[in-house]
């Protein structure tokens, strides 16, 4: 009986740690660009990720943008190009390490953001 109780206890402990939701959703959030080493984005610009899969850049609101986010990988689709990379969130701060698909040299850019 004690062995059975220990087995159940171990099972419940392992199940509870697996139940943690490690996925993060950026849908419906707005982020302010704190720093960026890419001239195509502006410091203090806001990026809003709408629930319908579109995004808005405050300084470029006329540019249609679509986005996909899964397993900390963010892709921003613009008219003729897109960025792709790791979007790492820690609390209300995020870092986006990305490349432009059109660049042949695969320059890695860094953007830091603050959740609004």
C-alpha positions as CSV (number, residue, x, y, z in Angstrom):
1,X,0.0,0.0,0.0
2,X,2.8,2.4,0.8
3,X,4.5,1.6,-2.5
4,X,1.2,2.4,-4.3
5,X,0.9,5.8,-2.4
6,X,4.5,6.7,-3.3
7,X,3.8,5.8,-7.0
8,X,0.7,8.0,-7.1
9,X,2.6,10.8,-5.4
10,X,5.5,10.7,-7.9
11,X,3.0,10.5,-10.8
12,X,1.1,13.5,-9.5
13,X,4.3,15.5,-9.0
14,X,5.6,14.8,-12.5
15,X,2.2,15.5,-14.1
16,X,1.9,18.8,-12.4
17,X,5.2,20.0,-13.7
18,X,4.2,19.0,-17.2
19,X,1.0,20.9,-17.0
20,X,2.8,24.3,-16.9
21,X,2.0,26.3,-20.0
22,X,5.3,27.4,-21.3
23,X,3.8,29.0,-24.5
24,X,3.4,32.7,-24.5
25,X,1.0,34.6,-26.7
26,X,1.7,38.0,-28.0
27,X,-1.7,38.3,-29.6
28,X,-3.5,41.5,-28.5
29,X,-0.3,43.0,-27.1
30,X,1.6,46.3,-27.8
31,X,5.4,46.6,-27.5
32,X,7.5,49.8,-27.6
33,X,10.9,49.6,-29.4
34,X,13.5,50.6,-26.8
35,X,16.5,50.0,-29.0
36,X,17.2,48.6,-32.5
37,X,20.2,48.3,-34.7
38,X,18.2,48.1,-37.9
39,X,17.3,51.4,-39.8
40,X,14.0,49.9,-41.0
41,X,12.5,50.3,-37.5
42,X,12.4,53.3,-35.1
43,X,13.2,53.7,-31.4
44,X,10.0,54.6,-29.5
45,X,7.8,53.1,-32.2
46,X,5.0,50.8,-31.0
47,X,4.3,47.4,-32.5
48,X,0.8,46.1,-31.9
49,X,0.1,42.4,-32.6
50,X,-3.7,42.2,-33.4
51,X,-5.6,39.0,-32.7
52,X,-6.4,38.6,-36.4
53,X,-2.8,38.0,-37.3
54,X,-2.1,41.5,-38.5
55,X,0.3,44.0,-36.8
56,X,0.6,47.7,-36.8
57,X,3.8,49.8,-36.5
58,X,2.9,53.2,-35.1
59,X,5.3,55.1,-37.3
60,X,4.4,53.1,-40.4
61,X,0.7,52.4,-39.9
62,X,0.0,52.3,-43.7
63,X,2.3,49.3,-44.2
64,X,0.3,46.0,-44.1
65,X,2.0,43.5,-41.8
66,X,1.1,40.0,-40.8
67,X,2.7,38.0,-38.1
68,X,3.2,34.4,-36.9
69,X,4.5,33.5,-33.4
70,X,5.2,29.9,-32.3
71,X,7.8,28.5,-29.9
72,X,9.4,31.9,-29.4
73,X,9.9,32.3,-33.2
74,X,8.4,35.4,-34.7
75,X,7.9,36.1,-38.4
76,X,6.8,39.6,-39.5
77,X,5.5,39.6,-43.1
78,X,5.7,42.9,-45.0
79,X,4.6,43.5,-48.6
80,X,7.7,42.1,-50.3
81,X,9.9,40.8,-47.5
82,X,9.8,39.4,-44.0
83,X,11.9,39.1,-40.8
84,X,12.3,35.9,-38.9
85,X,13.9,35.1,-35.6
86,X,13.7,34.5,-31.9
87,X,11.4,36.7,-29.8
88,X,12.4,36.1,-26.2
89,X,10.1,37.5,-23.5
90,X,11.1,38.0,-19.8
91,X,8.4,39.7,-17.8
92,X,7.5,43.0,-19.6
93,X,10.7,43.0,-21.7
94,X,11.5,41.2,-24.9
95,X,14.4,40.8,-27.3
96,X,13.9,40.1,-31.0
97,X,17.0,38.6,-32.7
98,X,16.1,38.5,-36.4
99,X,17.2,38.5,-40.0
100,X,15.6,39.9,-43.1
101,X,14.9,37.2,-45.6
102,X,16.0,39.4,-48.6
103,X,19.5,40.0,-47.3
104,X,22.1,37.7,-48.7
105,X,24.6,38.2,-45.9
106,X,22.0,37.1,-43.2
107,X,22.9,40.1,-40.9
108,X,21.5,39.4,-37.4
109,X,19.6,42.4,-36.0
110,X,18.7,43.0,-32.4
111,X,15.6,44.8,-31.1
112,X,14.7,45.3,-27.5
113,X,11.1,46.0,-26.6
114,X,9.0,47.0,-23.5
115,X,5.4,45.7,-23.2
116,X,2.9,48.6,-23.0
